Amino acid sequence: MNYLALKTTIALLALFSCSNILQAAAVSKCGIPLARSPMAPFLKVVGGTEAIHGSQPWLVSLRKNGFHFCGGVILSSRWIMTAAHCFLSFSKGFLSGVTVVVGEYDRRVEDAEEQVISIKSVSLHEKYHHDVPMSFDVALVQLDQTIQLGSFVQPLCLPLPDESNSPEATCIVGGWGRLKERGRLPAILREVQLELVDPAKCKYVLQTVTRAHNGANTVVCAGQERGGRDTCQGDSGSPLVCQTRSGSDRWEAVGITSWGKGCGRSWGTNSSRPPSKRGSPGIFTDVRLLLPWIKYTLRNGASGLCSVRDGIITENKGVIRNPLPYVDHYDNNELCVWTIHAPPGRSILLQFNHFNLENDSFCHYDRLTVLIGSDRPVGIFCGNVLPDRVLLQKTQSVTLVFSSDVNGAGSGFTVLHQVVHRDPNPACGTIVVVKEQDSISSPNYPLYYKSNCSLRWVVYAPQGHIVKLDFADFDLEESDGCLYDSLSVLGDVQATEKIAVLCGRSIPPPVLSYQSVLVLEFSSDSSISHRGFRATIAFISFTDFFDDKRGEAGRRGRKTSENLDDTTEAVGMSSSRLRFQGGKQRSFDDEDDSTESSGREK
């Protein structure tokens, strides 16, 4: 699958496997500072403050003839990511004077582990244009020698695309940019805490400050409406860093500092101000959206992103494997996508007979993701435990996406795929994907279920609907805390949102999903079996659900919010910088002048 085809599937790739980048000899995996974590409790940010040495070991300083002009971030021992607008020229004369300083903290002295490295090549996104600088503003810089990693020099993780950014997330950005508009560049690294802005609000603010934003929306915004916290000239290329949801000690690059209107201006009342007085939040290139290009470029011109044949599969039966037979390990830095199609009314069965990927608790590194169609995850697998077989009932399309980083390849996987008739009573050790309103039951129901049995259902409602589960029968072994036989009801495929854990012989109340997916996990231990359970699945539109609740609240003379709280308990949910400077190119005459292609607009 070539890159041109890959670009048309960005929505699919929004769920591809982990894309963390790190050399084999690294002290640790990416995104985990060894010296000190960013945003320590004593850090008080009002417009930015001096960072602690080692808090952001992934930051680098780009220099032209010794003068800082942009920031960047370490992705691997030979690659730096920065903003495309930092490079106006690719001439030998320009690049020969540009160096990358890693391990930098205080620009006045040589810091511990500081290294100055020349550039071998620069790759800009082919859709980036200097006349519309806020779209596709990303560049990858290949170094001409290897970075020596250590406590103060570490790579940063690329994001896991299937974990969407929360508008309430708090992130941090660091750099050696100006302290205020028209201010000087600081000597010591500074950092500022920023909140992500809701995408709809971000889009609206952009429309108030520029008419050049007519291309693809490839940015995220971060900052507060009243201003006061921001990046400025000289910070371009530095990463917007956020903590991951699934690992509190792990940080990832959500954005690349791109541009903004002024530095630290308020922007909540832009529409009532003259254009020259308006402000904006920080505008950052959306790293998650551009991951396919980043992954492709890191392979440095390889013929494809996958070392084995991938693409569309139409055969009713076959094998998917990586690596090829008689090869010991899959390649590092791979991205492989297989799509299996089945005739209408048929199901697709996936069975694993070999599985050995790099192992970590959250599948942050090498992993295989199975999706319905191209955007609904069924399972995310890593490590060396053979996954359960996957039965996708009446599913016409399933996608498998494999991704590896550049460290710790395993011996790979082999998956048998087959188009089958629907299995009415799936066996233990199966993940069943349900997309229709139907009934489900424990294995062997109404006879006793087997001991040491596990079965998982992933139920997807149509868009704009939630899932409702009604129990007709329920008979499981009873225990305190449901420690033995149980049915867990989860709100997501990653099993991070627990709605309820059920056991015993009483029929539970109906259960509602949080969103369009509901996951059920049945498990039994080695003794005392019972009849099990039977339940029906229904889909309810968000509109109908909330209209019904408002009407019911009105009839009772109670507030809707109180009524919804009661409903929640009843269903069991309570368990549980291109920075513009007048649009003109800056010079390299002195250190107070940024050498970005254009500055922060005043």
C-alpha positions in Angstrom: 0.0 0.0 0.0 1.7 3.2 -1.1 1.5 6.6 0.5 -0.8 8.1 -2.0 -3.4 5.5 -1.2 -2.7 5.9 2.5 -3.5 9.6 2.4 -7.0 8.9 1.5 -7.5 6.8 4.6 -6.6 9.3 7.3 -9.9 8.6 9.1 -9.0 4.9 9.3 -5.5 5.7 10.4 -6.8 7.8 13.2 -7.0 4.5 15.0 -3.8 2.9 13.9 -1.5 1.4 16.4 0.8 3.1 18.7 3.4 5.3 17.0 6.0 6.0 19.7 9.6 6.5 18.4 12.7 5.5 20.2 16.1 4.1 19.5 17.2 0.6 20.7 19.8 1.9 23.0 17.5 4.3 24.8 17.6 4.6 28.6 13.8 4.4 28.7 10.8 4.5 26.4 9.6 7.9 25.1 7.7 10.5 27.0 8.9 9.7 30.5 11.4 12.3 31.9 14.0 10.7 34.1 15.0 13.9 35.9 11.7 15.4 36.8 8.1 15.3 35.4 6.7 18.5 33.9 3.9 20.3 35.8 5.1 19.4 39.3 2.8 20.5 42.0 5.0 23.5 43.0 4.9 24.8 39.4 3.0 28.1 39.4 2.4 29.5 35.9 1.0 33.0 35.2 2.6 33.9 31.9 5.2 31.2 32.0 8.0 30.4 34.4 11.5 29.0 34.2 11.5 25.2 33.8 13.4 22.8 36.0 16.4 21.3 34.3 15.4 17.9 32.8 11.6 18.5 32.9 11.4 18.4 29.1 14.3 16.4 27.9 12.8 16.1 24.4 13.1 19.8 23.6 15.8 21.0 21.2 16.9 24.4 20.0 17.4 25.1 16.3 20.2 27.6 15.7 21.3 29.6 12.7 24.9 30.6 12.9 24.6 30.0 16.7 21.4 32.1 17.2 18.2 30.4 18.4 15.3 30.7 16.0 13.0 27.7 16.5 12.3 24.8 18.9 11.8 21.2 18.1 11.3 17.8 19.6 13.3 14.5 19.7 11.4 11.6 18.1 14.4 9.2 17.8 18.1 9.1 17.9 18.3 10.6 14.3 15.0 12.5 13.8 13.6 15.9 15.1 10.1 17.2 14.5 9.5 20.9 14.2 7.4 23.4 12.2 7.7 23.7 8.5 7.7 27.5 8.5 11.0 27.4 10.4 12.6 26.6 7.0 12.3 29.2 4.2 15.2 27.6 2.3 16.7 24.3 1.6 19.9 25.6 0.0 23.2 24.3 1.1 24.2 27.7 2.3 21.2 28.0 4.6 21.3 24.4 6.0 25.0 24.5 6.5 24.6 27.2 9.1 21.7 25.4 11.0 22.4 23.1 13.9 20.3 21.3 16.4 21.2 21.6 20.1 19.9 18.7 22.3 20.1 18.7 26.0 19.8 22.5 26.1 18.6 24.3 29.2 20.6 27.5 29.8 21.8 29.0 26.5 24.6 30.9 28.3 26.5 27.7 29.4 27.1 24.2 28.1 24.7 22.0 30.0 25.1 18.4 31.1 24.6 16.1 28.1 24.3 19.0 25.7 25.1 18.1 22.1 25.3 20.2 18.9 24.5 18.3 15.8 24.3 19.2 12.1 21.4 18.6 9.8 21.5 15.9 7.1 18.1 16.6 5.5 14.8 18.4 6.0 11.4 17.1 4.9 8.3 19.4 4.8 4.8 18.2 4.3 4.0 18.4 0.6 0.8 20.3 1.3 2.5 23.0 3.3 2.8 26.4 1.6 4.4 29.6 3.0 1.5 31.7 1.7 -1.0 29.7 3.8 1.3 28.8 6.7 -1.2 27.5 9.2 -2.0 24.3 7.3 0.2 21.2 7.4 2.9 23.1 9.3 5.2 20.2 10.1 8.7 19.3 9.2 11.0 16.3 10.0 14.7 17.0 10.4 17.2 14.1 9.9 20.4 14.5 11.8 23.8 13.6 10.4 24.8 11.8 13.6 23.2 9.9 16.4 21.9 11.6 19.6 23.3 10.2 22.8 20.3 9.8 25.1 20.5 10.2 28.8 18.7 11.7 31.8 18.5 15.2 30.2 18.1 13.9 26.6 15.0 11.8 25.9 12.5 11.4 23.0 8.9 12.3 23.2 6.0 10.0 22.3 3.8 10.5 19.3 0.1 10.3 20.3 -2.2 7.3 20.4 -4.8 8.5 17.9 -7.6 6.4 19.3 -7.4 8.4 22.5 -9.1 11.7 21.5 -8.1 14.9 23.2 -10.4 16.2 25.9 -11.2 19.9 25.7 -10.6 20.1 29.4 -7.1 18.5 29.1 -4.3 20.6 30.6 -1.0 20.5 28.6 2.3 22.3 28.7 4.6 23.8 26.1 8.2 24.9 26.6 10.8 26.9 24.7 13.2 29.8 24.5 10.7 32.1 22.8 10.0 35.8 23.6 8.6 36.6 27.0 6.1 39.1 25.5 5.4 40.8 22.2 8.6 42.5 21.0 10.4 41.2 24.0 13.8 39.5 24.2 14.6 35.8 24.0 15.3 34.3 27.5 18.5 32.4 28.3 16.9 29.7 30.4 14.2 27.3 29.2 10.7 28.4 30.2 7.4 26.5 30.2 3.7 27.5 30.3 0.6 25.5 31.2 -2.2 25.7 28.6 -5.7 24.2 28.3 -6.9 22.7 25.0 -9.7 24.7 23.3 -12.9 23.0 22.1 -12.4 22.4 18.3 -15.6 24.3 17.4 -14.5 27.4 19.4 -11.0 27.1 17.9 -12.4 27.2 14.4 -14.6 30.2 15.2 -11.7 32.2 16.7 -9.5 31.5 13.6 -12.3 33.0 11.4 -12.0 36.2 13.5 -8.3 36.7 13.0 -7.5 35.6 9.5 -9.0 34.9 6.1 -6.1 32.7 5.0 -7.5 29.6 6.8 -9.2 28.2 3.8 -7.4 24.9 3.6 -7.7 21.7 5.6 -8.2 22.2 9.3 -4.9 20.7 10.6 -4.6 22.6 13.9 -5.5 22.5 17.5 -5.8 25.5 19.8 -4.7 25.9 23.4 -4.9 28.8 25.8 -7.3 30.8 27.9 -9.8 33.4 26.6 -8.5 36.1 28.9 -5.0 35.7 27.6 -1.8 35.9 29.7 -0.5 32.4 28.8 0.8 31.8 25.4 3.8 31.0 23.2 5.6 33.7 21.2 8.3 34.2 18.5 11.1 31.7 19.0 8.8 29.0 20.3 7.8 27.8 16.9 8.4 24.0 16.4 8.2 23.3 20.1 5.8 20.5 21.1 2.5 21.0 22.9 2.8 18.2 25.4 -0.1 16.4 27.2 -0.2 13.5 29.6 -1.8 10.4 28.3 -5.1 9.1 29.7 -3.8 5.6 30.2 -0.5 6.3 31.8 -0.1 9.3 34.1 3.7 9.3 33.8 3.8 9.3 30.0 3.7 12.4 27.9 3.0 12.8 24.2 3.2 15.4 21.4 -0.3 16.6 20.7 0.7 19.7 18.7 3.6 21.6 17.2 3.8 25.3 18.0 2.8 27.0 14.7 1.4 30.6 15.0 -0.9 33.0 16.7 -2.3 36.6 16.7 -0.1 38.5 19.1 1.4 36.9 22.2 -0.8 36.3 25.2 -3.6 38.5 24.0 -7.2 37.8 25.1 -9.5 36.6 22.3 -12.9 36.0 23.8 -14.3 39.3 22.5 -12.6 39.4 19.1 -15.7 40.2 17.2 -16.1 43.6 19.0 -12.5 44.7 18.4 -10.8 46.1 15.3 -8.7 43.5 13.5 -5.4 44.9 14.7 -6.4 44.6 18.4 -7.6 41.0 18.2 -5.8 38.0 19.7 -5.9 34.3 19.5 -5.1 31.2 21.5 -1.9 29.3 20.6 -2.3 27.6 17.3 -0.6 24.2 17.0 -0.3 21.7 14.2 -2.4 18.7 15.0 0.2 15.8 15.3 -2.5 13.1 15.4 -4.0 14.1 12.1 -0.6 14.1 10.3 0.7 10.8 11.8 0.4 9.0 8.5 2.8 11.5 6.9 5.1 11.4 9.9 5.3 7.6 9.9 5.9 7.5 6.2 8.7 10.1 6.3 10.4 8.3 9.2 10.7 5.3 7.0 12.9 7.6 4.9 11.7 6.9 1.4 10.9 3.2 1.7 8.6 1.7 -0.9 5.8 1.3 1.5 4.9 1.5 5.2 4.6 -2.2 5.6 7.2 -4.9 4.9 4.6 -7.4 3.9 1.7 -7.2 1.5 -1.3 -5.4 3.0 -4.4 -3.8 1.5 -7.9 -5.0 0.6 -8.8 -8.7 1.0 -11.8 -10.2 -0.8 -11.1 -13.9 -0.4 -13.5 -15.8 1.8 -10.6 -17.5 3.6 -6.9 -16.8 4.1 -4.0 -15.9 6.3 -2.6 -12.5 7.4 0.9 -12.6 8.8 3.8 -10.3 9.7 6.6 -11.0 9.2 6.9 -13.3 6.2 7.6 -17.0 6.9 11.2 -17.8 7.9 11.8 -14.2 9.0 12.5 -13.9 12.7 11.1 -10.5 13.5 8.8 -7.9 11.9 10.4 -4.5 11.0 10.5 -1.5 13.2 8.5 1.6 12.4 5.9 -0.2 10.3 2.3 0.7 9.5 0.2 -2.1 7.9 -3.5 -1.9 7.1 -5.6 -4.9 5.9 -9.3 -4.6 5.1 -11.5 -7.7 4.8 -14.8 -7.6 3.0 -17.6 -10.2 3.3 -20.9 -10.6 1.4 -24.1 -9.1 3.0 -25.5 -11.2 5.8 -22.3 -13.1 6.5 -20.0 -12.8 9.5 -16.2 -12.6 9.7 -14.2 -14.8 12.0 -10.6 -14.0 13.0 -8.5 -16.7 14.8 -4.9 -16.2 16.0 -2.4 -19.1 16.0 0.7 -17.0 16.7 1.1 -13.7 18.5 4.3 -12.1 19.8 4.6 -8.3 19.9 6.5 -5.9 22.2 4.8 -6.0 25.6 3.7 -3.1 27.8 0.7 -2.6 30.0 -1.2 -0.2 27.8 -0.1 -1.3 24.3 1.7 2.0 23.8 4.3 0.7 21.5 3.9 -2.2 19.0 0.3 -3.3 18.7 -2.5 -4.7 16.4 -5.9 -3.0 16.4 -9.1 -4.7 15.0 -11.8 -2.3 13.9 -15.3 -2.6 12.5 -15.2 -0.8 9.1 -12.5 1.8 9.6 -13.3 3.7 12.8 -14.8 1.5 15.5 -12.3 -0.4 17.6 -13.0 -4.0 18.7 -9.7 -4.9 20.4 -6.2 -3.6 20.8 -3.6 -6.4 21.2 0.1 -6.5 22.2 2.4 -8.7 24.2 2.8 -12.5 23.8 -0.6 -13.8 25.0 -2.6 -15.3 22.2 -5.8 -13.1 21.7 -9.3 -14.6 21.8 -10.8 -15.3 18.4 -13.0 -12.4 17.1 -16.5 -13.0 15.6 -17.9 -10.0 13.8 -21.6 -10.8 13.3 -23.1 -9.7 10.1 -20.2 -7.3 9.4 -19.3 -6.6 5.9 -16.0 -4.9 6.6 -13.2 -5.4 9.2 -9.9 -3.6 9.4 -6.7 -4.8 11.0 -4.0 -2.1 11.6 -0.5 -3.0 12.8 2.1 -0.4 13.9 5.5 -0.8 15.4 7.9 1.8 16.8 11.7 1.6 16.3 12.6 -0.4 19.3 11.9 -4.0 20.5 10.4 -5.9 17.5 8.9 -9.3 18.3 8.3 -12.4 16.2 5.0 -11.1 14.9 1.6 -12.6 14.4 -0.5 -15.0 12.2 -4.2 -14.4 11.8 -6.6 -16.8 10.0 -9.6 -15.0 8.5 -12.8 -16.6 7.3 -16.2 -15.6 6.1 -18.8 -17.7 8.0 -22.5 -17.9 8.8 -23.5 -16.3 12.0 -22.8 -18.2 15.2 -25.9 -18.1 17.4 -24.1 -19.2 20.6 -20.4 -18.2 20.5 -18.0 -20.4 22.4 -15.8 -19.4 25.3 -12.7 -17.5 24.3 -14.4 -15.3 21.8 -14.9 -11.6 21.2 -18.3 -11.1 19.6 -19.1 -7.9 17.8 -22.8 -7.0 17.7 -24.2 -4.2 15.5 -27.9 -5.1 15.5 -30.7 -5.1 18.1 -30.7 -8.7 19.2 -30.5 -11.0 22.2 -27.4 -12.3 23.8 -26.8 -15.0 26.4 -24.1 -16.7 28.3 -22.4 -19.8 26.7 -24.6 -22.9 26.7 -27.6 -21.0 28.0 -30.1 -22.2 29.4 -27.8 -25.1 30.5 -25.1 -24.4 32.9 -22.1 -22.4 31.6 -18.6 -24.0 31.7 -16.0 -23.3 34.3 -13.0 -21.1 33.4 -14.9 -19.5 30.6 -14.5 -16.0 29.3 -16.6 -14.3 26.6 -16.7 -10.7 25.5 -19.4 -8.8 23.5 -18.7 -5.4 21.9 -22.0 -3.8 21.0 -22.1 -0.8 18.7 -25.2 1.4 18.3 -25.8 3.5 15.2 -24.4 7.0 15.3 -26.4 9.3 17.6 -27.7 6.3 19.6 -26.9 4.7 22.9 -27.2 1.0 23.9 -29.8 -0.3 26.3 -29.4 -3.7 27.8 -32.5 -5.4 29.3 -32.1 -8.6 31.3 -34.7 -11.4 30.9 -32.9 -13.9 33.1 -29.9 -13.8 35.4 -28.4 -16.6 37.4 -24.6 -16.4 38.2 -22.6 -17.6 41.3 -23.0 -15.0 44.1 -20.0 -13.6 45.9 -18.9 -10.5 47.7 -17.6 -8.0 45.2 -18.5 -10.5 42.4 -15.0 -12.0 42.7 -15.9 -15.3 41.1 -18.4 -15.6 38.2 -19.4 -12.2 37.0 -20.6 -10.0 34.1 -18.8 -6.7 33.8 -20.4 -3.9 31.9 -18.0 -1.4 30.4 -18.3 1.9 28.6 -15.3 1.5 26.2 -13.2 -1.1 24.4 -10.1 -0.3 26.4 -12.0 -1.2 29.6 -11.2 2.0 31.4 -14.8 3.0 32.1 -16.6 0.5 34.3 -20.4 0.9 34.4 -21.3 -2.1 36.6 -20.1 -5.6 37.8 -23.0 -8.1 38.1 -23.4 -11.4 39.8 -25.9 -13.4 41.9 -29.5 -14.5 41.1 -31.5 -11.2 41.0 -32.4 -9.7 37.6 -30.5 -6.4 37.3 -32.2 -3.2 36.2 -31.7 -2.1 32.6 -28.2 -0.8 31.7 -27.4 2.2 29.4 -24.2 2.9 27.7 -22.4 6.2 28.1 -21.9 6.6 24.3 -22.5 4.4 21.2 -20.5 1.4 22.5 -21.2 -1.0 25.3 -18.8 -3.8 26.2 -19.8 -6.9 28.2 -17.2 -9.3 29.8 -18.4 -12.6 31.1 -16.1 -14.8 33.2 -16.4 -17.9 35.3 -13.9 -19.5 37.7 -13.1 -23.2 38.2 -16.1 -24.2 40.3 -19.8 -23.8 40.8 -21.6 -23.1 37.5 -25.1 -21.7 37.1 -27.7 -21.2 34.4 -26.2 -17.8 33.3 -28.1 -14.9 31.7 -30.1 -13.8 28.8 -30.6 -10.1 27.7 -31.9 -8.1 24.8 -30.1 -5.2 23.1 -31.9 -2.1 22.0 -30.7 1.2 20.5 -32.1 4.5 21.7 -31.4 7.8 20.0 -29.9 10.6 22.2 -32.7 12.9 21.2 -35.5 10.5 22.2 -33.8 9.6 25.4 -33.4 13.1 26.7 -36.8 14.2 25.4 -38.3 11.3 27.4 -36.4 12.3 30.5 -37.4 16.0 30.2 -41.0 15.0 29.8 -40.9 12.7 32.7 -39.2 15.3 34.9 -41.9 17.8 33.9 -44.7 15.4 34.8 -43.1 14.8 38.2 -42.5 18.5 38.7 -38.8 17.9 39.2 -35.7 19.3 37.6 -34.4 17.4 34.6 -31.0 17.1 36.1 -32.4 15.5 39.2 -34.4 13.1 37.1 -31.4 12.1 35.0 -29.5 11.4 38.2 -32.2 9.0 39.3 -32.2 7.3 35.9 -28.4 6.8 36.2 -28.8 5.0 39.4 -31.7 2.9 38.0 -29.6 1.6 35.1 -26.6 0.6 37.2 -24.3 3.4 36.0 -23.4 4.5 39.5 -21.3 1.4 40.2 -18.6 1.9 39.9 4.3 29.4 16.3 4.5 30.4 13.0 4.4 33.7 14.8 3.5 36.6 12.5 5.6 39.7 12.5 3.8 41.9 9.9 4.0 39.0 7.5 7.7 39.7 6.8 10.7 37.4 6.9 12.9 37.9 9.9 16.7 38.4 9.5 19.6 36.7 11.3 21.4 39.9 12.1 21.1 39.6 15.9 19.8 37.2 18.5 16.8 39.4 19.3 15.4 38.7 15.9 13.7 35.5 15.3 14.8 33.6 12.1 11.4 32.1 11.5 10.0 32.4 8.0 7.5 35.0 9.4 6.8 36.3 12.8 3.9 36.5 15.2 1.3 39.0 13.9 1.1 42.2 15.9 
